[in-house]
Amino acid sequence: MTLHHSLALGLALYSEFISLLHIYSCIYTNYGFNSLGVSDALAFDAKNLSTVNTIELVMKLCKQIIILGEEFSSALRQSLRECVTVGKHTNIVHLGVGSARKYIWAHKDYQPWGNKLPLQCPQCGKLKPWVVTYMQKDKEYRAKCENGRCGEVGGRKTREAILFSFPYPEGISSIKVGGDACWLEVPIVDQ
């Protein structure tokens, strides 16, 4: 198959997917939410959102709702359990009738309690230097630069190594996805 045929096939599948979304949006409405009659909507907060990372989530969500007949909120939670990749790229906001919830991907080593660690230490410049520990008593993660020379200037220690603290965010619940990752469900508005 040539690249041209592959692209044509991909566009055909994408147009079928868009048609499915349109059918879904026509079926799953509640006229109390707004003038368009939409009862549930998703927003993504990534600066440069790549739809490649969101398609899997939307497809699984459509399957849960249209084919399996799930309610939107529970279908979203189930779909998030199966879609870890989108969480590494963006947070998700679910706007429903009288409620709004933000879903933040969290991982012990990369995003403790949903806070992204810098790719490199801002003090010594080492790439991926973080040693993350969980402080059971304080319910917080601490990430410290593992570079023994972090904070040295001219061979003399002038500062302590960089240390980030991430306390447990109160008022959240989590959706476990396996391993050391989960989605944090943060209520924004509840009626």
C-alpha positions, 0 to 999 in steps of 0.5 A: 500500500502506498503512502497516498493510499494509506492517507486516503484510508486514514482520512476515510476512517477519520470522516467515519469517526466524525460522522459517528461523533455527530450522530452521538451528539444528536442522540445524547443531548439534554436541553437543560444545559444550553441552547445547543442541547448539549449535556456533556462536553470535554475540554483539553487544556494542552497548549499544543493539543495533538488530536492523535492523543485524544482519538483513542479516548473519544473512540472508547468513550463513544463505544461505552456510551453508544454501544454499551449504554453507559452513562457519560460520567461512568463511561468517561471514568472507564475510558480514562482507565484504559487511556494512559497516553492522553494523560501524559499529554493533557488534562481533561475537563468534563462539563456536565449539567450543574457540574464540572470536573478536571481529570489530571494524570498523575504518576509517582515518577513523572507527575507526582499528584499531577504536578509535572517535574521539569525535564532537567534540574534548573540548578545543575542542568542534569536531564531527568535527575529526579529521585522521587520519594513518598513521605507517608506521614505527610502524604506528599511526594518529594523529588530531589536532584540526584546529581551529587554536584548539584549546587556546586560552583567552582567545586564549592557547594554553594546551595543545597540540591533542588528539592520539590515537595508535592503535598496531597491535594485535598478533596480529590478522588483517584481513578487507578490505571495500574502501576504507579499511575492514576487519574485525579478527579478534581471537582470544579463545580458541584450542584 
